[in-house]
Amino acid sequence: MESRNPVLRRATAHEPQPGGAGFAYDEGRTAYAAAAGLETASAPSADELRTIYDTPGAGTGRLGLDDVIVKTALCFVVLLPGALIGWNTATTIPWLFWVASLVGLGLGLANVFKKSVSPALVLAYAFVQGIFLGGISYLFNQIAEANGYSGIVQQAVLGTLVAFAVMLTLYRTRIIKVNGTFMKIMMVSMVSYLVIGLASLVGALFGVGGGWGFYGVGTWGLLLCAAGVLLASFSLALDFESINQAIRYGLPERESWRLAFGLLVTLIWLYLEILRLLAILSGRD
C-alpha cells in the first residue's frame, strides 16, 4: 500500500505485479551486474535474489531499516542548530523564520520532484525548516506565556515523540492495518483538511477566530485542531508502510535519504499541529 506522502510514494512507485518478477527482480538484476563489475550479466536465480533481499543493507547496496533510521537522525541533528538560530533571532530578525519557511517550501518541492535523491538538498531542507520551527515555536511560546501558560514547546516535542511511538506500536502490532479502505479514508480526509486549512488561512487574514482562523472558533475550532493532530499521526502509519515496502522491494540504499525526508516532513507537520493546539488552548479559560 503506497503512502499519500508524495516523497514516500516516489520511493515506492514501482510495485511488483502479482505473479511477476516485478521491480525488485529488475533492480536485482542491475545490482547483481554492478556487483560483478559487468555491463551485462545473466539474471540471478530466484534463490539468489531471495538471499539478497533477506539481508537488505548488508553490503549489498540495498535499503535497510538502519539506513532510514540513521538518515532520519542525521536530518534532526542538522535541524536542531537551525531551530536554535530561529529561536534566538525571532525578536531581533523577525522576518528570518518567515523567509526560511518559503525557502523550506522550495527545497521541499525540489526534493519531492527531483528524480535522483540529493542528500545535500535533504539536509538543507532540514536546516532551513529548523530555522522556521525555531521562530514559530518562539512566537507560539510567547502567545502562551502571555496567557499565563508556559512550556508548550517542550510539550509539543513530547507529544510528537509519544504520537510517533504509539503509531509505530499500532502499526507493528497490526492493530492499524494499512489497506485499501484505510488509504481511501486518509486520502479523502487529507484533501478535505487541506481545503479547510486554506479557507482558514484566508479567514485568519480577516481576523476570524482571533487571528487563528477556523481553528480559533470555539469548540469547533478545537475539534478541528484535534483532527489535524490525528490526521498527521495516522499519516505516520502510511509512511511506516511505505518504508517497509521499500525494504521488501529491495530499493537502493540511496533511497533511504528520500524516505528519511518524507518521514521528516510528516513529523514536522505533526509537531506544528500539536504546537498550535496547545497555543490555542493556552488562551482558553
KEKE-3310 file (N, C-alpha, C; in steps of 0.2 Angstrom, whole numbers, plus 5000, padded with zeros to 4 digits):
npx = (5004:5004:5010:5002:5010:5020:5033:5037:5029:5036:5047:5043:5036:5036:5028:5029:5021:5007:5012:5022:5039:5043:5047:5057:5064:5069:5077:5086:5093:5100:5108:5115:5123:5131:5138:5146:5154:5151:5145:5134:5124:5119:5103:5101:5097:5080:5082:5094:5091:5082:5090:5098:5088:5084:5093:5094:5104:5116:5130:5125:5121:5108:5093:5090:5082:5090:5097:5087:5084:5096:5098:5087:5090:5101:5096:5088:5099:5105:5094:5092:5102:5098:5085:5089:5094:5083:5075:5083:5084:5071:5066:5075:5078:5065:5059:5066:5063:5051:5055:5063:5053:5048:5059:5061:5049:5052:5064:5058:5049:5058:5065:5055:5051:5063:5072:5083:5088:5095:5106:5112:5102:5092:5097:5099:5086:5081:5089:5085:5071:5072:5076:5064:5055:5060:5058:5044:5040:5045:5037:5024:5026:5028:5015:5008:5014:5010:4997:4998:5003:5015:5029:5025:5032:5040:5031:5025:5035:5037:5024:5024:5034:5028:5016:5022:5029:5017:5010:5019:5019:5006:5006:5016:5010:5000:4987:4983:4979:4986:4977:4967:4955:4958:4967:4959:4951:4960:4965:4953:4951:4963:4963:4951:4955:4965:4959:4950:4960:4966:4955:4954:4965:4964:4953:4959:4967:4957:4954:4946:4942:4950:4962:4967:4960:4948:4952:4952:4939:4929:4922:4922:4933:4943:4940:4944:4957:4961:4958:4967:4979:4977:4976:4988:4996:4990:4995:5008:5007:5005:5017:5026:5022:5026:5040:5042:5038:5048:5059:5056:5055:5068:5074:5087:5100:5103:5090:5086:5088:5078:5067:5069:5068:5054:5048:5052:5046:5032:5033:5037:5025:5016:5021:5019:5005:5002:5008:5001:4988:4991:4994:4983:4974:4980:4975:4962:4949)
npy = (4994:5011:5026:5042:5052:5061:5060:5048:5040:5042:5035:5022:5019:5009:4995:4977:4966:4955:4938:4941:4945:4958:4975:4973:4962:4966:4977:4969:4962:4972:4977:4965:4964:4975:4973:4963:4969:4970:4975:4969:4955:4939:4935:4933:4919:4915:4910:4916:4930:4930:4928:4940:4950:4946:4950:4965:4979:4974:4976:4974:4985:4987:4994:4996:4995:5001:5010:5020:5024:5030:5040:5048:5052:5060:5070:5077:5080:5090:5099:5104:5114:5124:5127:5132:5144:5150:5152:5161:5172:5177:5188:5198:5197:5196:5193:5183:5169:5168:5170:5158:5149:5150:5147:5134:5128:5128:5120:5109:5105:5104:5092:5083:5082:5080:5069:5061:5057:5069:5070:5082:5092:5087:5088:5102:5106:5101:5110:5123:5122:5120:5132:5139:5132:5135:5149:5150:5142:5150:5161:5156:5151:5163:5169:5159:5161:5174:5172:5166:5153:5141:5132:5126:5122:5112:5102:5100:5094:5083:5077:5075:5065:5055:5052:5047:5035:5028:5027:5019:5007:5003:5001:4991:4980:4978:4982:4994:4993:4995:4996:4995:5002:5010:5018:5025:5032:5040:5048:5055:5062:5070:5078:5085:5091:5099:5108:5115:5120:5130:5138:5142:5150:5161:5166:5169:5180:5190:5191:5181:5170:5176:5178:5166:5159:5147:5138:5144:5146:5144:5128:5120:5124:5119:5106:5104:5107:5096:5086:5088:5085:5071:5067:5069:5061:5048:5048:5044:5030:5027:5031:5022:5010:5012:5013:5000:4993:4998:4992:4979:4977:4979:4992:5004:5008:5022:5028:5029:5041:5049:5043:5046:5060:5061:5056:5065:5076:5073:5072:5085:5092:5086:5090:5104:5105:5100:5110:5121:5118:5118:5131:5138:5132:5138:5150:5148:5149)
npz = (5000:4995:5001:5005:5006:4996:4994:4999:4991:4979:4981:4982:4970:4961:4961:4963:4951:4954:4953:4944:4941:4944:4951:4961:4956:4943:4948:4955:4946:4940:4951:4953:4942:4943:4955:4951:4942:4929:4913:4907:4913:4917:4923:4941:4950:4957:4970:4973:4973:4983:4994:4994:4996:5008:5017:5018:5015:5020:5015:5002:4995:4995:5002:5020:5036:5046:5038:5035:5048:5052:5043:5045:5058:5056:5049:5059:5068:5060:5059:5072:5076:5067:5072:5084:5080:5074:5085:5093:5085:5083:5088:5086:5072:5065:5053:5048:5050:5043:5030:5029:5030:5017:5009:5013:5009:4995:4994:4999:4989:4978:4983:4982:4969:4962:4952:4955:4971:4982:4995:5000:4997:5005:5018:5018:5018:5030:5039:5035:5038:5051:5056:5053:5062:5074:5075:5074:5084:5095:5094:5096:5109:5116:5114:5122:5135:5137:5140:5152:5152:5151:5143:5132:5120:5124:5128:5116:5108:5116:5114:5101:5100:5108:5100:5089:5094:5098:5086:5079:5087:5085:5072:5070:5078:5070:5074:5068:5051:5036:5023:5008:5011:5022:5016:5007:5015:5022:5011:5007:5019:5020:5009:5011:5023:5019:5011:5020:5028:5020:5018:5031:5033:5024:5031:5043:5040:5039:5052:5058:5071:5081:5074:5072:5063:5057:5067:5079:5082:5094:5101:5090:5083:5091:5090:5076:5077:5084:5075:5065:5072:5074:5061:5055:5064:5060:5047:5049:5050:5036:5031:5038:5032:5019:5020:5024:5013:5004:5009:5007:4994:4989:4987:4981:4992:4993:4992:5005:5010:5004:5009:5023:5022:5018:5030:5039:5035:5038:5052:5056:5052:5061:5073:5072:5072:5084:5092:5088:5093:5107:5109:5106:5116:5127:5128:5132:5144)
capx = (5000:5008:5008:5000:5016:5022:5040:5037:5026:5041:5052:5040:5032:5036:5027:5029:5014:5006:5013:5028:5046:5042:5053:5063:5068:5073:5083:5091:5097:5105:5113:5119:5128:5135:5142:5150:5158:5150:5140:5128:5125:5113:5099:5102:5091:5076:5085:5100:5088:5079:5096:5100:5083:5083:5098:5095:5109:5121:5135:5123:5119:5101:5090:5089:5079:5095:5099:5082:5085:5102:5097:5082:5093:5106:5092:5087:5105:5105:5088:5092:5105:5093:5080:5092:5095:5077:5073:5086:5083:5064:5064:5080:5077:5058:5057:5071:5060:5046:5059:5065:5048:5047:5064:5060:5044:5055:5068:5054:5046:5064:5066:5049:5051:5070:5072:5088:5088:5101:5107:5113:5096:5088:5100:5097:5079:5081:5092:5080:5065:5074:5075:5057:5052:5063:5055:5037:5040:5046:5031:5018:5028:5026:5007:5005:5016:5006:4991:5000:5004:5022:5031:5021:5036:5043:5025:5024:5040:5035:5018:5026:5038:5023:5012:5027:5029:5011:5008:5024:5017:5000:5007:5020:5006:4994:4981:4981:4981:4986:4974:4964:4950:4962:4970:4954:4949:4965:4965:4948:4952:4969:4961:4946:4958:4969:4954:4948:4966:4967:4950:4955:4971:4960:4949:4963:4969:4952:4953:4942:4945:4955:4968:4968:4956:4943:4955:4951:4932:4925:4923:4923:4940:4947:4940:4947:4964:4962:4958:4974:4984:4975:4977:4996:4998:4989:4999:5014:5006:5006:5025:5029:5021:5030:5047:5043:5038:5054:5064:5055:5056:5075:5076:5094:5102:5102:5083:5085:5088:5071:5062:5070:5065:5047:5046:5054:5040:5026:5035:5036:5018:5013:5024:5016:4998:5001:5010:4995:4983:4992:4994:4975:4971:4983:4971:4955:4948)
capy = (5000:5016:5032:5048:5056:5061:5058:5041:5037:5041:5029:5015:5020:5003:4989:4971:4964:4948:4933:4943:4947:4965:4980:4971:4957:4970:4980:4964:4961:4978:4976:4959:4965:4980:4970:4958:4973:4968:4979:4965:4949:4935:4936:4928:4914:4917:4909:4921:4936:4930:4929:4947:4954:4944:4954:4972:4984:4971:4976:4973:4991:4988:4998:4993:4999:5005:5016:5025:5027:5034:5046:5052:5055:5065:5076:5080:5083:5096:5103:5107:5121:5129:5128:5137:5151:5153:5154:5166:5178:5178:5195:5203:5197:5193:5191:5177:5162:5168:5168:5151:5144:5150:5143:5127:5125:5127:5115:5103:5104:5101:5085:5079:5081:5078:5062:5057:5060:5073:5071:5089:5095:5084:5091:5109:5107:5100:5115:5129:5121:5121:5140:5141:5129:5138:5155:5149:5140:5156:5165:5152:5151:5170:5169:5155:5164:5180:5169:5163:5146:5140:5125:5122:5119:5105:5098:5099:5089:5076:5075:5072:5058:5050:5050:5043:5029:5025:5024:5014:5001:5001:4998:4985:4975:4977:4985:4998:4989:5000:4993:5000:5006:5015:5023:5029:5036:5045:5052:5060:5066:5074:5083:5089:5095:5104:5114:5118:5124:5135:5143:5145:5154:5167:5169:5172:5187:5195:5191:5176:5166:5180:5178:5159:5156:5142:5134:5148:5147:5140:5121:5118:5125:5114:5099:5105:5106:5089:5082:5089:5081:5064:5065:5069:5055:5042:5048:5041:5023:5026:5031:5016:5005:5014:5011:4993:4991:5000:4987:4972:4978:4980:4998:5005:5011:5029:5030:5030:5049:5051:5040:5050:5066:5060:5055:5071:5081:5071:5074:5092:5093:5083:5095:5110:5104:5100:5116:5126:5116:5120:5138:5140:5130:5142:5156:5147:5149)
capz = (5000:4995:5006:5002:5006:4989:4994:5000:4985:4973:4983:4981:4965:4956:4965:4959:4950:4957:4948:4940:4944:4947:4952:4964:4952:4939:4951:4957:4940:4939:4956:4953:4937:4945:4960:4947:4938:4922:4910:4907:4917:4917:4929:4946:4951:4962:4977:4974:4974:4990:4999:4994:4999:5015:5021:5015:5018:5022:5010:4995:4992:4996:5008:5026:5041:5049:5034:5036:5054:5053:5039:5049:5064:5053:5047:5065:5070:5056:5061:5079:5076:5063:5077:5089:5076:5073:5091:5096:5081:5082:5090:5083:5065:5065:5046:5045:5050:5038:5024:5030:5028:5010:5006:5015:5004:4989:4995:4999:4982:4974:4985:4980:4961:4959:4950:4959:4978:4984:5002:5001:4997:5011:5024:5018:5019:5037:5042:5034:5042:5058:5057:5054:5068:5080:5075:5075:5091:5100:5093:5099:5116:5118:5115:5128:5141:5138:5143:5159:5151:5149:5142:5126:5116:5127:5127:5108:5106:5119:5111:5094:5101:5110:5094:5084:5097:5098:5079:5077:5090:5082:5065:5071:5080:5065:5076:5062:5045:5031:5017:5003:5015:5026:5011:5004:5021:5023:5005:5007:5025:5019:5004:5015:5028:5015:5009:5026:5031:5016:5019:5037:5032:5022:5037:5048:5037:5041:5060:5060:5077:5084:5070:5072:5058:5059:5072:5085:5083:5099:5102:5083:5082:5095:5086:5070:5079:5086:5069:5062:5076:5072:5054:5055:5067:5056:5041:5050:5048:5029:5030:5040:5027:5013:5022:5025:5006:5001:5011:5005:4986:4988:4984:4983:4999:4992:4993:5012:5011:5002:5014:5029:5021:5019:5037:5042:5033:5042:5059:5056:5051:5067:5078:5071:5073:5092:5095:5088:5098:5114:5109:5107:5122:5132:5129:5134:5152)
cpx = (5004:5005:5006:5005:5020:5030:5041:5034:5031:5045:5049:5035:5031:5035:5027:5022:5013:5008:5019:5034:5045:5048:5059:5067:5072:5079:5088:5096:5103:5110:5118:5125:5133:5140:5147:5155:5157:5144:5133:5129:5119:5110:5101:5096:5086:5079:5091:5097:5085:5084:5098:5095:5082:5088:5099:5100:5115:5127:5132:5121:5111:5098:5089:5086:5084:5097:5094:5083:5091:5101:5092:5086:5098:5102:5090:5093:5106:5100:5089:5096:5101:5088:5082:5092:5088:5074:5076:5086:5076:5062:5069:5079:5070:5056:5061:5067:5054:5049:5061:5059:5047:5053:5063:5055:5048:5060:5064:5051:5052:5065:5061:5050:5058:5070:5077:5089:5095:5101:5108:5107:5092:5090:5099:5090:5078:5084:5087:5074:5066:5073:5068:5053:5054:5059:5048:5036:5040:5040:5025:5020:5026:5019:5005:5008:5012:4999:4992:5001:5011:5024:5028:5026:5039:5037:5024:5029:5039:5029:5020:5030:5033:5019:5016:5027:5023:5009:5013:5021:5011:5001:5011:5015:5000:4987:4978:4983:4980:4984:4971:4959:4953:4965:4965:4952:4954:4966:4960:4949:4958:4967:4956:4950:4962:4964:4952:4954:4967:4962:4951:4960:4968:4956:4953:4966:4964:4950:4948:4945:4950:4962:4970:4964:4950:4946:4953:4943:4929:4927:4925:4930:4945:4947:4943:4955:4966:4962:4964:4979:4983:4977:4985:4998:4997:4993:5006:5013:5007:5014:5028:5028:5025:5037:5047:5042:5045:5059:5063:5056:5064:5077:5084:5095:5101:5095:5082:5085:5081:5066:5063:5067:5057:5045:5047:5048:5034:5027:5034:5029:5015:5015:5020:5008:4997:5003:5004:4990:4984:4992:4987:4972:4974:4978:4963:4955:4946)
cpy = (5006:5022:5038:5053:5056:5059:5051:5037:5036:5036:5023:5015:5014:4997:4983:4969:4957:4943:4935:4944:4953:4969:4977:4966:4961:4974:4975:4962:4966:4978:4971:4960:4970:4977:4965:4962:4972:4973:4975:4958:4945:4936:4931:4924:4917:4916:4914:4928:4936:4931:4936:4951:4952:4948:4961:4976:4981:4970:4974:4979:4992:4991:4993:4997:5004:5011:5022:5028:5032:5041:5051:5056:5061:5071:5080:5083:5090:5101:5107:5114:5126:5131:5133:5144:5154:5156:5160:5173:5180:5185:5200:5203:5193:5190:5184:5170:5162:5166:5161:5147:5144:5146:5136:5124:5124:5121:5108:5101:5101:5094:5081:5077:5080:5071:5058:5061:5063:5074:5078:5093:5093:5088:5099:5110:5106:5107:5121:5128:5121:5128:5142:5138:5133:5145:5155:5146:5145:5160:5162:5152:5158:5171:5165:5158:5170:5178:5166:5156:5145:5133:5122:5119:5112:5100:5096:5093:5083:5073:5071:5065:5053:5047:5046:5036:5025:5022:5019:5007:4999:4998:4991:4979:4974:4979:4990:4994:4994:4996:4998:5004:5011:5020:5027:5034:5042:5050:5057:5065:5072:5080:5088:5094:5101:5110:5118:5123:5130:5141:5146:5151:5161:5170:5172:5179:5192:5194:5186:5172:5170:5179:5170:5155:5152:5139:5138:5149:5142:5132:5118:5119:5121:5107:5099:5104:5099:5084:5083:5085:5073:5062:5065:5063:5049:5042:5044:5033:5022:5027:5025:5010:5006:5012:5004:4990:4992:4995:4981:4972:4978:4986:5000:5009:5019:5032:5031:5037:5051:5049:5044:5057:5066:5060:5061:5076:5079:5073:5081:5095:5091:5088:5101:5110:5104:5106:5121:5124:5118:5127:5141:5138:5135:5148:5155:5147:5142)
cpz = (5000:4999:5002:5002:4999:4988:4994:4994:4980:4975:4982:4975:4961:4960:4960:4957:4952:4951:4944:4944:4947:4947:4955:4960:4947:4942:4954:4952:4939:4945:4956:4947:4939:4950:4956:4943:4931:4919:4909:4910:4916:4923:4934:4947:4957:4969:4978:4976:4981:4995:5000:4998:5006:5020:5018:5018:5020:5017:5003:4991:4992:5002:5014:5031:5044:5045:5035:5043:5055:5049:5042:5055:5062:5052:5054:5069:5066:5058:5067:5079:5072:5068:5082:5086:5076:5079:5094:5091:5080:5084:5087:5075:5064:5058:5044:5045:5045:5031:5024:5028:5021:5006:5008:5010:4997:4989:4995:4993:4978:4976:4982:4973:4958:4958:4954:4966:4979:4991:5004:5002:5003:5017:5024:5020:5027:5041:5041:5038:5049:5060:5058:5060:5074:5081:5077:5082:5096:5100:5097:5107:5119:5119:5121:5134:5142:5142:5150:5158:5148:5147:5136:5121:5118:5126:5120:5106:5109:5116:5104:5095:5103:5104:5090:5087:5097:5091:5077:5080:5087:5075:5066:5073:5076:5068:5071:5056:5039:5024:5013:5007:5019:5022:5009:5009:5022:5017:5006:5013:5024:5014:5007:5020:5025:5013:5015:5029:5027:5017:5026:5037:5029:5027:5042:5046:5039:5048:5062:5066:5080:5081:5069:5066:5061:5066:5079:5086:5088:5099:5095:5081:5085:5092:5080:5071:5080:5080:5065:5065:5074:5065:5052:5058:5063:5049:5042:5049:5040:5028:5032:5035:5021:5014:5022:5018:5003:5002:5008:4997:4984:4985:4985:4989:4998:4993:5001:5014:5009:5007:5021:5028:5021:5026:5041:5041:5037:5050:5060:5056:5058:5073:5078:5073:5081:5095:5094:5092:5105:5114:5110:5113:5128:5133:5131:5142:5154)
residu = (MET:GLU:SER:ARG:ASN:PRO:VAL:LEU:ARG:ARG:ALA:THR:ALA:HIS:GLU:PRO:GLN:PRO:GLY:GLY:ALA:GLY:PHE:ALA:TYR:ASP:GLU:GLY:ARG:THR:ALA:TYR:ALA:ALA:ALA:ALA:GLY:LEU:GLU:THR:ALA:SER:ALA:PRO:SER:ALA:ASP:GLU:LEU:ARG:THR:ILE:TYR:ASP:THR:PRO:GLY:ALA:GLY:THR:GLY:ARG:LEU:GLY:LEU:ASP:ASP:VAL:ILE:VAL:LYS:THR:ALA:LEU:CYS:PHE:VAL:VAL:LEU:LEU:PRO:GLY:ALA:LEU:ILE:GLY:TRP:ASN:THR:ALA:THR:THR:ILE:PRO:TRP:LEU:PHE:TRP:VAL:ALA:SER:LEU:VAL:GLY:LEU:GLY:LEU:GLY:LEU:ALA:ASN:VAL:PHE:LYS:LYS:SER:VAL:SER:PRO:ALA:LEU:VAL:LEU:ALA:TYR:ALA:PHE:VAL:GLN:GLY:ILE:PHE:LEU:GLY:GLY:ILE:SER:TYR:LEU:PHE:ASN:GLN:ILE:ALA:GLU:ALA:ASN:GLY:TYR:SER:GLY:ILE:VAL:GLN:GLN:ALA:VAL:LEU:GLY:THR:LEU:VAL:ALA:PHE:ALA:VAL:MET:LEU:THR:LEU:TYR:ARG:THR:ARG:ILE:ILE:LYS:VAL:ASN:GLY:THR:PHE:MET:LYS:ILE:MET:MET:VAL:SER:MET:VAL:SER:TYR:LEU:VAL:ILE:GLY:LEU:ALA:SER:LEU:VAL:GLY:ALA:LEU:PHE:GLY:VAL:GLY:GLY:GLY:TRP:GLY:PHE:TYR:GLY:VAL:GLY:THR:TRP:GLY:LEU:LEU:LEU:CYS:ALA:ALA:GLY:VAL:LEU:LEU:ALA:SER:PHE:SER:LEU:ALA:LEU:ASP:PHE:GLU:SER:ILE:ASN:GLN:ALA:ILE:ARG:TYR:GLY:LEU:PRO:GLU:ARG:GLU:SER:TRP:ARG:LEU:ALA:PHE:GLY:LEU:LEU:VAL:THR:LEU:ILE:TRP:LEU:TYR:LEU:GLU:ILE:LEU:ARG:LEU:LEU:ALA:ILE:LEU:SER:GLY:ARG:ASP)
# end
